[in-house]
Amino acid sequence: MGPRTTQQRSAVDDWDIDAEESSEERCVNISPYVARLEFATVPGSKPRRHVVPPGGGLYVQRGYARPYTGSAGKEMPPTIFSLSEIEAWPGRREPDKDGKLVWVVQPGPRLPMVVPESEAKVWQKRWDTALAAKAEADKAPLRLTLQRTDGTEVQVQAEIAKPAPAAARRAVEDDEDQMAGGDEPPPEHDDPIPGDDAAPVQLPPAAAPAVPPPAIPTRAEAKGRRGGS
């Protein structure tokens, strides 16, 4: 067999490149959130949809998991990054005194949830750093913006204490009641109230029953008694 020509080597190279791009690579979800990905297929067909829980993985075509060169000749990050990119924590905006929306809680940095398995450790460290910074920010004292009567805004640093549980509040109230009453037991119903110096009220003795006067006999009764005697 004769030596291979340049055309044959070019065909082999194209074959290898196509095989590499069409092969699949395992990617993992290194975020604490559930990732939902959608991959386009041929026109007219339903796209492929995947649900990847935290720590889970899936296989995607290698072209999705590798950097590529953009139209301007600049190297672009893998497509799987843009498909799964999300804010590390959501922000919150509210209207100010003029009705303009302002950030009350700044959103976290945008990080990919699903990355190639070979780069999982690098991106996992970035996620841990971002979430640790958020936890420290939540523990920091609050800064409130107050407004004077002349319109000047003043920032005040405040620290909010968490309310005690109901059981702890009841225990404190019981201790306060015991301290206020001392060690003496509560007075009985029959005992006099301490501090009452008024003399007890004396009730008069019960009156004796009235004796009816003797009945006086009539004249007829007297005659009958004398005749009978």
C-alpha positions as CSV (number, residue, x, y, z in Angstrom):
1,M,0.0,0.0,0.0
2,G,1.4,3.4,-1.0
3,P,2.0,6.3,1.3
4,R,-1.1,8.2,2.6
5,T,-1.8,11.5,0.8
6,T,-2.5,14.9,2.3
7,Q,-6.2,14.5,1.5
8,Q,-6.4,11.2,3.4
9,R,-4.8,12.8,6.5
10,S,-7.2,15.7,6.3
11,A,-10.2,13.4,6.1
12,V,-8.9,11.5,9.2
13,D,-8.5,14.8,11.1
14,D,-12.0,15.9,10.3
15,W,-13.3,12.5,11.3
16,D,-11.5,12.8,14.7
17,I,-12.7,16.3,15.3
18,D,-16.3,15.4,14.5
19,A,-16.1,12.3,16.7
20,E,-14.7,14.4,19.6
21,E,-17.5,17.0,19.3
22,S,-20.3,14.5,19.0
23,S,-19.0,12.5,22.0
24,E,-20.4,13.2,25.4
25,E,-18.9,14.5,28.6
26,R,-20.1,14.2,32.2
27,C,-21.1,17.4,33.9
28,V,-22.2,17.9,37.6
29,N,-24.3,20.3,39.5
30,I,-22.1,21.9,42.2
31,S,-24.6,24.5,43.4
32,P,-27.1,24.1,46.3
33,Y,-30.0,24.6,43.8
34,V,-31.9,22.4,41.4
35,A,-30.7,23.0,37.8
36,R,-33.2,22.7,34.9
37,L,-31.5,22.6,31.5
38,E,-32.9,22.6,28.0
39,F,-31.0,21.6,24.9
40,A,-32.2,22.2,21.4
41,T,-32.6,19.4,18.9
42,V,-33.6,19.2,15.2
43,P,-36.2,21.8,14.1
44,G,-39.8,20.7,14.8
45,S,-38.8,18.4,17.6
46,K,-39.2,19.0,21.3
47,P,-36.0,20.1,23.1
48,R,-34.3,17.8,25.5
49,R,-35.0,18.8,29.1
50,H,-33.0,17.7,32.2
51,V,-33.5,18.2,35.9
52,V,-30.3,18.0,37.8
53,P,-30.4,18.0,41.7
54,P,-27.5,19.3,43.8
55,G,-24.6,16.9,43.4
56,G,-26.3,15.1,40.5
57,G,-24.8,14.8,37.0
58,L,-25.6,14.3,33.3
59,Y,-23.9,13.7,30.0
60,V,-23.9,16.4,27.4
61,Q,-22.2,16.7,24.0
62,R,-18.6,17.7,24.4
63,G,-19.2,20.9,22.4
64,Y,-21.4,22.2,25.2
65,A,-18.7,21.6,27.8
66,R,-15.7,23.1,26.0
67,P,-14.7,26.7,25.3
68,Y,-15.2,27.9,21.8
69,T,-14.0,30.8,19.6
70,G,-16.6,33.6,19.1
71,S,-17.3,35.6,16.0
72,A,-14.8,38.3,17.1
73,G,-12.1,35.8,17.6
74,K,-12.4,35.9,21.4
75,E,-12.5,32.7,23.4
76,M,-15.9,32.2,25.0
77,P,-16.7,30.1,28.0
78,P,-18.5,26.7,27.5
79,T,-22.1,26.9,26.6
80,I,-23.1,24.8,29.6
81,F,-22.1,27.8,31.7
82,S,-24.5,30.2,30.1
83,L,-27.3,27.6,30.1
84,S,-27.0,27.0,33.9
85,E,-25.8,30.4,35.1
86,I,-27.7,31.8,38.1
87,E,-27.2,34.4,40.9
88,A,-25.7,32.9,44.0
89,W,-28.6,34.4,45.9
90,P,-31.5,36.6,44.7
91,G,-31.7,40.3,45.2
92,R,-34.6,42.4,46.2
93,R,-35.6,45.9,45.0
94,E,-38.1,48.3,46.5
95,P,-39.3,51.8,45.6
96,D,-37.6,54.7,47.4
97,K,-39.3,57.9,48.6
98,D,-39.4,59.1,45.0
99,G,-40.9,55.9,43.7
100,K,-37.7,54.8,42.0
101,L,-36.7,51.1,42.4
102,V,-33.5,50.7,44.3
103,W,-31.6,47.6,45.4
104,V,-32.5,46.7,49.1
105,V,-30.6,43.4,48.9
106,Q,-27.8,43.2,46.3
107,P,-27.9,39.9,44.3
108,G,-25.0,37.5,44.5
109,P,-22.5,36.9,41.8
110,R,-23.6,34.9,38.7
111,L,-22.1,31.4,38.8
112,P,-22.8,28.3,36.7
113,M,-24.6,25.6,38.4
114,V,-23.6,22.7,36.1
115,V,-19.9,22.5,35.1
116,P,-17.7,19.8,33.5
117,E,-16.6,17.2,36.1
118,S,-13.0,18.0,35.5
119,E,-13.6,21.6,36.7
120,A,-16.0,20.8,39.5
121,K,-13.5,21.5,42.3
122,V,-12.6,25.0,41.1
123,W,-16.2,26.1,40.7
124,Q,-17.2,24.4,44.0
125,K,-14.7,26.6,45.8
126,R,-16.2,29.7,44.2
127,W,-19.7,28.7,45.3
128,D,-18.5,28.1,48.9
129,T,-16.7,31.5,49.0
130,A,-19.8,33.3,47.7
131,L,-22.2,31.6,50.1
132,A,-19.8,32.2,53.1
133,A,-19.7,35.9,52.3
134,K,-23.5,36.0,52.2
135,A,-23.7,34.3,55.6
136,E,-21.2,36.8,57.1
137,A,-23.2,39.7,55.6
138,D,-26.4,38.4,57.2
139,K,-24.8,38.4,60.7
140,A,-23.5,42.0,60.3
141,P,-25.4,44.8,62.1
142,L,-28.0,46.6,60.1
143,R,-27.6,50.1,58.8
144,L,-30.8,52.2,58.8
145,T,-31.1,55.4,56.9
146,L,-33.1,58.0,58.9
147,Q,-34.1,61.5,57.8
148,R,-34.0,64.6,59.9
149,T,-36.7,67.3,59.8
150,D,-34.5,69.4,57.4
151,G,-34.2,66.5,55.0
152,T,-30.7,65.4,55.9
153,E,-30.2,61.6,55.8
154,V,-28.3,59.9,58.6
155,Q,-27.2,56.3,58.7
156,V,-27.6,54.5,62.0
157,Q,-26.1,51.1,62.8
158,A,-28.6,48.9,64.6
159,E,-28.5,45.4,65.9
160,I,-31.7,43.4,66.2
161,A,-32.0,40.8,68.9
162,K,-34.0,37.7,68.2
163,P,-37.1,37.2,70.4
164,A,-36.9,34.5,73.0
165,P,-39.0,31.4,72.5
166,A,-42.3,31.2,74.3
167,A,-41.1,28.6,76.8
168,A,-38.1,30.8,77.8
169,R,-40.4,33.9,78.2
170,R,-42.7,31.9,80.5
171,A,-39.8,30.7,82.6
172,V,-38.5,34.3,83.1
173,E,-42.0,35.5,84.0
174,D,-42.3,32.7,86.6
175,D,-38.9,33.7,88.1
176,E,-40.0,37.3,88.4
177,D,-43.2,36.4,90.1
178,Q,-41.4,34.3,92.7
179,M,-38.9,37.1,93.3
180,A,-41.7,39.6,93.8
181,G,-43.6,37.3,96.2
182,G,-40.6,36.1,98.2
183,D,-40.4,32.7,99.9
184,E,-43.6,33.1,101.9
185,P,-46.5,31.0,100.7
186,P,-49.6,32.8,99.5
187,P,-52.2,33.6,102.2
188,E,-55.1,31.2,102.7
189,H,-58.7,32.3,102.3
190,D,-59.3,32.1,106.1
191,D,-56.2,34.1,107.1
192,P,-56.4,37.9,107.4
193,I,-55.0,39.9,104.6
194,P,-51.5,41.1,105.6
195,G,-51.4,44.9,106.3
196,D,-55.1,45.2,107.1
197,D,-55.3,46.9,110.5
198,A,-59.0,47.5,110.6
199,A,-60.9,45.8,113.5
200,P,-63.1,42.9,112.6
201,V,-66.8,43.7,112.4
202,Q,-68.8,42.3,115.4
203,L,-72.2,41.0,114.6
204,P,-75.0,41.5,117.3
205,P,-76.2,38.3,119.1
206,A,-79.3,36.7,117.8
207,A,-82.4,37.8,119.6
208,A,-84.4,35.3,121.7
209,P,-87.7,34.1,120.3
210,A,-90.7,36.2,121.5
211,V,-93.0,34.4,124.0
212,P,-96.7,35.1,123.3
213,P,-98.8,36.5,126.2
214,P,-101.3,34.2,128.0
215,A,-104.7,34.0,126.5
216,I,-107.5,35.6,128.5
217,P,-110.7,33.4,128.7
218,T,-114.0,34.8,127.7
219,R,-117.0,35.0,130.1
220,A,-118.7,31.9,128.6
221,E,-115.5,29.9,129.1
222,A,-115.2,31.2,132.7
223,K,-118.8,30.2,133.5
224,G,-118.3,26.8,132.0
225,R,-115.2,26.2,134.1
226,R,-117.0,27.2,137.3
227,G,-120.0,25.1,136.6
228,G,-117.9,22.1,135.8
229,S,-115.9,22.5,139.0
